[in-house]
Amino acid sequence: MNESHHLVMDILFGRWRSQILYAGVKLGVFNTLSAGPKRADDVASEFNLNRPLTYPLLRALASLGLLSEAADCSFSLTPSGEFLRADHPQTLRGIVLLEDGPEHYAV
C-alpha cells in the first residue's frame, strides 16, 4: 500500500475510530477500568451491556491503543486510555463527548 492509498484509508476509517472512542467514553469503560483490569463479561454486567458485543468493543479500543488485553482476556488502561477517565486531571473525556457526540454530527 503506497502513502497516498494509506492516507485515503486513514481518512475513511477516521470516523469509525472516533465512534469507537466515543462509545467507550460514553459507556464509562475508561472509568471502570481505572480500578484495575476486568474481563469483558464483568464490564458487560456492570453496565448492563450485550455480552457478545462488549468483547469486540473492548478489542476495538485496544486496537486503538487505549486499552491493553492480557492473556486471560482481561482489559486494562494504557497510558493514553488514562486521559479518558473522568477523574484524570487532564481528562479528554468532555472533548470526546462534545466532538464525537450527536450534536456535532447533526450539524
Steps between C-alpha positions, in 0.01 A plus 500: 500500500653832398488818709211658307290187534578488872397866541162443336437188708596688818249775420233246407527310827548810717133518593494130583783549748352814652163328549667207677674752724168680561322174592770407750489843664119526495459155655756571774748229400803709589361593839422140594843376391674763714438261794702230324473239225161346425369241261238590239229308687566707812477825303180378331344412836601830658337707225224255402644468150456230240764242599590378149552859378703624798810294421530633141461856630781451752715336230433796270604742777814291545570517125500880539761476776261615775472164676724198522385139508672241717532129427200432729285729278484773764537863396684787665568863420805604303670835573291654219182348637568661838420841345142382441419445868260760641723552806828547312638852558554542125192308386399511137163338575295819454665580170426150369135525606466841338691440176372150428153535649175527307489879523807548282401229254157660463662827387 
